[in-house]
Amino acid sequence: MPIPERMWRAADNVVVVRLSSFHGLVRLDGPIAAIMVAPYPWPSRSVLVAIAFLIAGALFAAAFGFGVIYSLRRTRSSLALAGLAGVAGLQAMLESLRALVPYAYPVHGLRLVGIWVLTAAFAVLLVSYVVSRFWPQARRPLIALTVAAVAATWLAPGFDLKTAAALMVGLALSTLAAGVGVRRSLPGARLTLAYLAAFITIGVLFPNWLIDLSYFLFAAGLLLPLLMAEVVRLGRDDQGREVALTRAAARPHCLTVASSRGVERVPLADIVAVVGADDYVELRLTRGRKMLHAARLDRLETDLAEGFLRVHRSVIANLAHVRGFEREGGKGRLLMDEGAPLPISRNRLSTVRDLLEGT
């Protein structure tokens, strides 16, 4: 409220402020934070509001991203991270509300309660994520402890203290879980512990900035790199599936064979064995047929479908046509349901025996 220059006296000045009684939905021990006289106009908060809105937008984007990842992978960690980003974004909006909307004072009490509730939810979700990642055996008891400790912060005097205490409870218990991960040498535990410890240190050294700004910077700094890591991991999974599908497509039910009679598609089920012969292979087929194919045995070993096994340096057998196996001295032979027995290399004998006994 600007005070005109003409109202100032050379001697002492008296300012009379008339206040109505406070009948809000929430009782505040100190409904008036301060009454002060300062040069007009009051310094603008537009820079802080702009930063808060940028952070809120990034957090909402992260919440959307983790939500999409959860819909694809149905992982508990993605759901927890989506919740973390969402509640932090909402709190950033609530913190900026007083600089944007001239709301009635009773609404202020509801706003303070909302900020505490969102901070409490963030603390519980943070512990849930960190403990699930680094100390899953203690997930239930540690989350129960977090809920009880965060609920106890409601007894703290003043909403700033309630909110800061709830956040610190989540950070402290998350640091404990990350410390267990470091002790177990789990990947990512050291970086997580260092980040949590750094934020606790900043909160203790600069408490006035904890709830207004540094908390949101911490949330964004934690969640955005995790989102990028999840996106990269999802891309790698998709690439792996694409490679698997490509390999599956490269293993058709038929083998294209170029022979003196032309090109022929031979069903893999008709191949009894493949015997190497330099740059050619001999396909031993059902009903006693044989064909030469211009391909090397090593290449066919990777192209043939599952069910074909390299039993010798120069022989690949179709296990569907194996009748049994027998030993001759230190060597072995595969007995086929058609054609002559196939030799088994000594170094492959135990593998072939275990495979046949397992089937």
C-alpha positions as CSV (number, residue, x, y, z in Angstrom):
1,M,0.0,0.0,0.0
2,P,1.8,3.2,-1.1
3,I,1.9,6.0,1.4
4,P,2.0,9.5,-0.2
5,E,4.9,11.7,0.6
6,R,2.7,14.4,2.0
7,M,1.6,12.1,4.8
8,W,5.1,11.6,6.2
9,R,6.1,13.9,9.1
10,A,9.5,15.2,10.0
11,A,9.1,13.7,13.5
12,D,7.9,10.2,14.5
13,N,5.2,8.6,12.3
14,V,2.4,6.3,13.4
15,V,0.9,3.7,11.1
16,V,-2.5,2.3,12.2
17,V,-3.5,-1.0,10.6
18,R,-7.0,-2.2,11.1
19,L,-7.5,-6.0,10.8
20,S,-10.7,-8.1,10.8
21,S,-10.8,-11.2,13.0
22,F,-9.4,-14.3,11.3
23,H,-12.1,-16.9,10.7
24,G,-10.3,-19.3,8.3
25,L,-10.8,-23.0,7.9
26,V,-7.3,-23.5,9.3
27,R,-6.0,-21.9,12.5
28,L,-2.7,-20.1,12.1
29,D,-0.7,-19.2,15.1
30,G,0.9,-16.3,13.2
31,P,-1.6,-15.3,10.4
32,I,0.5,-12.1,9.7
33,A,4.1,-13.0,8.8
34,A,5.3,-9.4,9.1
35,I,4.4,-5.7,8.8
36,M,7.2,-3.5,7.5
37,V,7.8,-0.1,5.9
38,A,10.0,-0.1,2.8
39,P,10.6,1.9,-0.3
40,Y,7.8,1.7,-2.8
41,P,7.3,-0.2,-5.0
42,W,8.1,-3.6,-3.4
43,P,10.7,-5.5,-5.4
44,S,9.1,-7.5,-8.2
45,R,9.0,-11.3,-7.8
46,S,8.5,-11.8,-11.5
47,V,11.9,-13.4,-12.0
48,L,11.3,-16.0,-9.3
49,V,7.8,-16.7,-10.6
50,A,9.2,-17.2,-14.1
51,I,11.8,-19.6,-12.8
52,A,9.1,-21.5,-10.8
53,F,6.9,-21.7,-13.9
54,L,9.7,-23.0,-16.1
55,I,10.5,-25.7,-13.5
56,A,6.9,-26.6,-13.1
57,G,6.6,-27.0,-16.9
58,A,9.7,-29.3,-16.9
59,L,8.3,-31.3,-14.0
60,F,4.9,-31.7,-15.7
61,A,6.7,-32.8,-18.9
62,A,8.6,-35.3,-16.8
63,A,5.4,-36.6,-15.2
64,F,3.9,-37.1,-18.7
65,G,7.0,-38.9,-19.9
66,F,7.2,-41.3,-16.9
67,G,3.4,-41.9,-17.3
68,V,4.0,-42.9,-20.9
69,I,6.8,-45.2,-19.9
70,Y,4.6,-46.7,-17.2
71,S,1.9,-47.4,-19.8
72,L,4.5,-49.3,-21.9
73,R,6.5,-51.1,-19.2
74,R,4.2,-51.2,-16.1
75,T,7.2,-50.7,-13.8
76,R,6.7,-49.5,-10.2
77,S,9.7,-47.1,-10.5
78,S,8.1,-45.3,-13.5
79,L,4.9,-44.8,-11.6
80,A,6.7,-43.5,-8.5
81,L,8.8,-41.1,-10.7
82,A,5.6,-39.8,-12.5
83,G,4.1,-39.1,-9.1
84,L,7.2,-37.3,-7.9
85,A,7.3,-35.1,-10.9
86,G,3.5,-34.4,-10.8
87,V,3.3,-33.4,-7.1
88,A,6.5,-31.2,-7.3
89,G,5.0,-29.4,-10.4
90,L,1.7,-28.8,-8.6
91,Q,3.6,-27.5,-5.5
92,A,5.6,-25.1,-7.7
93,M,2.3,-23.7,-9.1
94,L,0.8,-23.3,-5.6
95,E,3.9,-21.6,-4.3
96,S,3.6,-19.0,-7.2
97,L,-0.1,-18.5,-6.7
98,R,0.2,-15.6,-4.2
99,A,2.2,-13.6,-6.8
100,L,-0.4,-14.1,-9.5
101,V,-3.9,-14.2,-7.9
102,P,-5.3,-11.8,-5.2
103,Y,-7.2,-14.5,-3.4
104,A,-9.2,-14.0,-0.2
105,Y,-7.2,-14.6,3.0
106,P,-9.1,-17.8,4.2
107,V,-7.9,-19.4,0.9
108,H,-4.4,-18.9,2.1
109,G,-4.9,-21.5,4.8
110,L,-6.1,-24.1,2.3
111,R,-3.1,-23.2,0.1
112,L,-0.7,-23.9,3.0
113,V,-2.3,-27.2,3.7
114,G,-2.1,-28.1,0.1
115,I,1.6,-27.3,0.0
116,W,2.2,-29.5,3.0
117,V,0.2,-32.4,1.6
118,L,2.1,-32.3,-1.7
119,T,5.5,-32.1,0.1
120,A,4.4,-35.1,2.3
121,A,3.4,-37.0,-0.9
122,F,6.8,-36.2,-2.5
123,A,8.7,-37.4,0.6
124,V,6.9,-40.8,0.6
125,L,7.2,-41.3,-3.1
126,L,10.9,-40.4,-3.0
127,V,11.6,-42.9,-0.3
128,S,9.5,-45.5,-2.2
129,Y,11.6,-45.0,-5.3
130,V,15.0,-45.0,-3.7
131,V,14.4,-47.9,-1.3
132,S,12.9,-50.0,-4.1
133,R,16.0,-49.4,-6.2
134,F,18.7,-49.9,-3.5
135,W,17.2,-51.6,-0.5
136,P,14.1,-53.6,-1.7
137,Q,14.1,-55.9,1.3
138,A,13.2,-53.0,3.6
139,R,10.7,-51.4,1.3
140,R,7.5,-51.9,3.4
141,P,8.9,-51.0,6.9
142,L,10.8,-48.0,5.6
143,I,7.8,-46.6,3.7
144,A,5.7,-47.2,6.8
145,L,8.3,-45.3,8.9
146,T,8.2,-42.5,6.3
147,V,4.5,-42.1,6.4
148,A,4.4,-42.0,10.2
149,A,7.3,-39.5,10.4
150,V,5.8,-37.3,7.7
151,A,2.4,-37.3,9.4
152,A,4.1,-36.3,12.7
153,T,5.4,-33.1,11.1
154,W,1.9,-31.8,11.2
155,L,2.5,-31.1,14.9
156,A,5.4,-28.7,14.1
157,P,4.6,-25.0,14.7
158,G,4.1,-23.0,11.5
159,F,3.5,-24.3,8.0
160,D,6.9,-23.4,6.7
161,L,8.4,-25.7,9.4
162,K,5.9,-28.4,8.8
163,T,6.7,-28.4,5.1
164,A,10.4,-28.3,5.5
165,A,10.4,-31.0,8.1
166,A,8.3,-33.3,5.8
167,L,10.7,-32.8,3.0
168,M,13.8,-33.4,5.2
169,V,12.2,-36.6,6.5
170,G,12.0,-37.9,3.0
171,L,15.5,-36.8,2.1
172,A,17.0,-38.4,5.2
173,L,15.4,-41.8,4.8
174,S,16.2,-41.8,1.1
175,T,19.8,-41.0,1.9
176,L,19.8,-44.0,4.3
177,A,18.5,-46.3,1.5
178,A,21.0,-44.9,-1.0
179,G,23.8,-45.5,1.6
180,V,22.8,-49.2,1.8
181,G,23.1,-49.3,-2.0
182,V,26.6,-47.8,-1.9
183,R,27.6,-50.5,0.7
184,R,26.3,-53.2,-1.7
185,S,28.1,-51.5,-4.6
186,L,24.9,-51.1,-6.6
187,P,25.1,-49.1,-9.8
188,G,23.9,-45.5,-9.4
189,A,23.9,-45.6,-5.6
190,R,26.9,-43.3,-5.2
191,L,25.6,-40.6,-7.4
192,T,22.2,-40.8,-5.8
193,L,23.7,-40.6,-2.3
194,A,25.9,-37.6,-3.3
195,Y,22.9,-35.7,-4.8
196,L,20.7,-36.3,-1.8
197,A,23.4,-35.3,0.6
198,A,24.1,-32.2,-1.3
199,F,20.5,-31.1,-1.2
200,I,20.2,-31.7,2.5
201,T,23.3,-29.6,3.0
202,I,21.9,-26.8,0.9
203,G,18.6,-27.0,2.8
204,V,20.4,-26.6,6.1
205,L,22.6,-23.8,5.0
206,F,19.9,-21.8,3.1
207,P,16.6,-22.7,4.8
208,N,14.8,-19.6,3.5
209,W,15.2,-20.9,-0.1
210,L,14.3,-24.5,0.7
211,I,10.6,-24.4,0.0
212,D,10.4,-21.5,-2.4
213,L,13.0,-22.5,-4.9
214,S,15.8,-25.0,-4.1
215,Y,13.3,-27.8,-3.6
216,F,11.9,-27.5,-7.1
217,L,15.4,-27.2,-8.6
218,F,16.3,-30.4,-6.7
219,A,13.3,-32.2,-8.0
220,A,13.9,-31.2,-11.6
221,G,17.6,-32.0,-11.3
222,L,16.8,-35.5,-10.0
223,L,13.9,-36.4,-12.3
224,L,14.9,-35.0,-15.7
225,P,18.2,-37.0,-15.9
226,L,16.3,-40.1,-14.8
227,L,13.7,-39.5,-17.5
228,M,16.4,-39.2,-20.2
229,A,18.0,-42.5,-18.9
230,E,14.6,-44.2,-19.1
231,V,14.0,-43.0,-22.6
232,V,17.5,-44.2,-23.7
233,R,16.8,-47.6,-22.0
234,L,13.5,-47.8,-23.7
235,G,15.1,-47.0,-27.0
236,R,17.7,-49.8,-26.4
237,D,14.9,-52.2,-25.6
238,D,13.1,-51.3,-28.8
239,Q,16.3,-51.7,-30.7
240,G,16.9,-55.1,-29.1
241,R,13.4,-56.2,-30.1
242,E,13.9,-54.9,-33.6
243,V,17.2,-56.9,-33.8
244,A,15.4,-60.0,-32.5
245,L,12.6,-59.6,-35.0
246,T,15.1,-59.1,-37.8
247,R,17.0,-62.3,-36.8
248,A,13.7,-64.1,-36.6
249,A,12.8,-62.9,-40.1
250,A,16.2,-64.1,-41.3
251,R,15.4,-67.6,-40.2
252,P,12.5,-68.6,-42.5
253,H,10.8,-72.0,-42.5
254,C,12.5,-72.7,-45.8
255,L,16.1,-72.6,-47.1
256,T,16.6,-71.1,-50.6
257,V,19.0,-73.5,-52.4
258,A,20.7,-72.8,-55.7
259,S,21.4,-76.0,-57.6
260,S,22.1,-77.2,-61.1
261,R,18.4,-77.4,-61.6
262,G,17.7,-73.8,-60.6
263,V,16.6,-72.2,-57.3
264,E,14.6,-74.4,-55.0
265,R,12.9,-73.6,-51.6
266,V,13.7,-76.5,-49.3
267,P,11.6,-76.8,-46.1
268,L,13.8,-76.9,-43.0
269,A,11.8,-79.8,-41.7
270,D,13.0,-81.9,-44.7
271,I,16.7,-81.3,-43.8
272,V,18.2,-84.2,-41.9
273,A,21.7,-82.9,-41.7
274,V,24.1,-80.4,-43.3
275,V,27.6,-81.6,-44.1
276,G,30.4,-79.1,-45.0
277,A,32.4,-79.5,-48.2
278,D,34.8,-76.5,-48.6
279,D,32.7,-73.6,-50.0
280,Y,29.7,-75.8,-50.5
281,V,27.5,-77.8,-48.1
282,E,25.7,-81.1,-48.8
283,L,22.1,-81.1,-47.6
284,R,20.9,-84.5,-46.6
285,L,17.2,-84.5,-47.0
286,T,14.4,-86.9,-46.2
287,R,13.6,-89.8,-48.5
288,G,17.4,-90.2,-49.2
289,R,17.7,-87.0,-51.3
290,K,20.9,-85.0,-51.3
291,M,21.6,-81.5,-52.6
292,L,24.6,-79.2,-52.9
293,H,24.2,-75.7,-51.7
294,A,26.7,-72.8,-52.4
295,A,27.1,-71.6,-48.8
296,R,29.6,-72.1,-46.0
297,L,28.7,-74.1,-42.9
298,D,29.5,-71.3,-40.5
299,R,27.0,-69.0,-42.2
300,L,24.3,-71.6,-42.2
301,E,24.8,-72.3,-38.5
302,T,23.6,-68.7,-37.8
303,D,20.9,-68.7,-40.4
304,L,19.2,-72.0,-39.6
305,A,16.4,-72.0,-37.1
306,E,16.5,-73.4,-33.5
307,G,16.6,-77.1,-33.5
308,F,19.8,-77.4,-35.6
309,L,22.9,-78.2,-33.7
310,R,26.6,-78.1,-34.7
311,V,27.8,-81.6,-33.6
312,H,31.0,-81.7,-35.5
313,R,33.4,-79.3,-37.2
314,S,31.8,-80.2,-40.6
315,V,28.3,-81.4,-39.5
316,I,25.1,-79.7,-38.4
317,A,22.3,-82.0,-37.4
318,N,18.5,-81.5,-37.3
319,L,17.6,-82.7,-33.8
320,A,14.1,-83.4,-35.0
321,H,15.5,-86.3,-36.9
322,V,17.8,-87.7,-34.2
323,R,16.9,-91.2,-33.0
324,G,19.7,-91.5,-30.4
325,F,23.4,-91.6,-30.0
326,E,26.1,-94.2,-29.4
327,R,29.7,-94.2,-28.3
328,E,32.6,-95.9,-30.1
329,G,35.7,-95.7,-27.9
330,G,36.2,-92.0,-27.2
331,K,34.0,-90.9,-30.0
332,G,30.3,-90.7,-30.5
333,R,27.8,-90.9,-33.3
334,L,24.3,-89.5,-33.8
335,L,21.8,-92.1,-35.0
336,M,19.4,-90.4,-37.4
337,D,16.0,-91.7,-38.5
338,E,17.2,-91.6,-42.1
339,G,20.7,-92.0,-43.5
340,A,24.1,-92.8,-42.1
341,P,25.1,-91.9,-38.5
342,L,26.8,-88.5,-38.0
343,P,30.1,-88.1,-36.2
344,I,30.2,-86.1,-32.9
345,S,33.4,-84.1,-32.0
346,R,34.9,-85.0,-28.6
347,N,34.6,-81.4,-27.4
348,R,30.8,-81.4,-28.3
349,L,30.0,-84.9,-27.0
350,S,28.9,-83.8,-23.5
351,T,26.8,-81.0,-24.9
352,V,25.0,-83.3,-27.3
353,R,24.5,-85.9,-24.6
354,D,23.1,-83.4,-22.1
355,L,20.8,-81.9,-24.7
356,L,19.4,-85.3,-25.8
357,E,18.9,-86.4,-22.3
358,G,17.2,-83.2,-21.4
359,T,14.8,-83.6,-24.3
